[in-house]
Amino acid sequence: MRAIFLFALLFLVSTGVQAGEPETPSAGKEKGAALSKPVASVNGIEIRWSDLQKAMEERIPETGHRNLSQRRLAEIQTEELNKLIGQEILFQEAQRLKIKVKPESVEAEMRKIESRFPSEEKYRQALKTQGLTLEDIRSGVERYLAIKQMTDQEVRSKINISDDQMKRYYDGHQEQFKRPPQIRLRILLIRVDPSGLKADWDKARQKAQELADRARKGEDFAKLVREDSDDTELKAKGGDTGLLHQGRLPYAELEGVAYDRDVGSISDPVQTLYGFVVFKVEEKQPAQRMAFDDLNKDLLRKEMQESATDAKLKEWMDGLRAKAEIKIY
């Protein structure tokens, strides 16, 4: 068995890996002999060191190995070997179930892989660098599609989330369906060049304070924004942000001061990276539980389906692994 990693070539595209210095004939033979040795087997089918090396090169580029401790490298090697064992177990199960992959599906996937390269020449250079042939890639694609087709058929297609299941989940996980507190502000900005002199910042602060005082005396805040604010995006809306969750305010410096103020109150100038902001609190809404009918049912169904599929796949895979004869050398 020769495991082929479909994304090893795409890794070459993104990193620009080139072929190394040529090896001497004797060194090449020794290296080839070492890489051809089995590192594990599944029901008598060998996984070779070359397969594990390709997995490691995909996980962490060879140039980065020196930045990892030997202990961490050993952990990663074990993780990648377990993945290879899992892939072989799944492929053997696909063969047992007589899963047939359509040739046109294989060719479509082959075209997708080649399309990620700027030219056919670059594609073939990458194949040569990895020591692969087109047939190796085709074999890997067939294995990948067979496993995908099988898991879709045996697991994913059998999981359907009903409305009743969603309602039970909703009832049992109330904390997940709380809408966080929201606030609506009107914002007025007096802009200052971040590299400006202290005098520029003092002048902007004074202007912002004067505008805050005028608003407190009864002038329309939205009108002041349209006349004096330097925030062009909010200016046309009279500074109205709309209702926003915590963490979504347009100026991060307001997060610690806006939510504690009363509705209708007007702030003193708050210094931000862009200048001084004066804001008015227009509306506040406390945290509240979302009604089941208001949920995005499609999104909830998708999330529950993915969670259930992952759990079922693990259970199914654990069962296949328990029945397999696995040897690690």
PyMOL commands that set and color helices and strands:
alter all, ss='L'
color gray80, all
select helices_A, chain A and resi 8-15+25-35+49-59+62-67+70-96+103-115+120-130+134-154+156-158+163-172+174-177+198-216+221-228+232-235+252-258+292-294+297-323
alter helices_A, ss='H'
color red, helices_A
select strands_A, chain A and resi 38-42+45-48+178-179+182-191+244-245+270-272+275-285+288-289+326-328
alter strands_A, ss='S'
color yellow, strands_A
deselect
rebuild
show_as cartoon
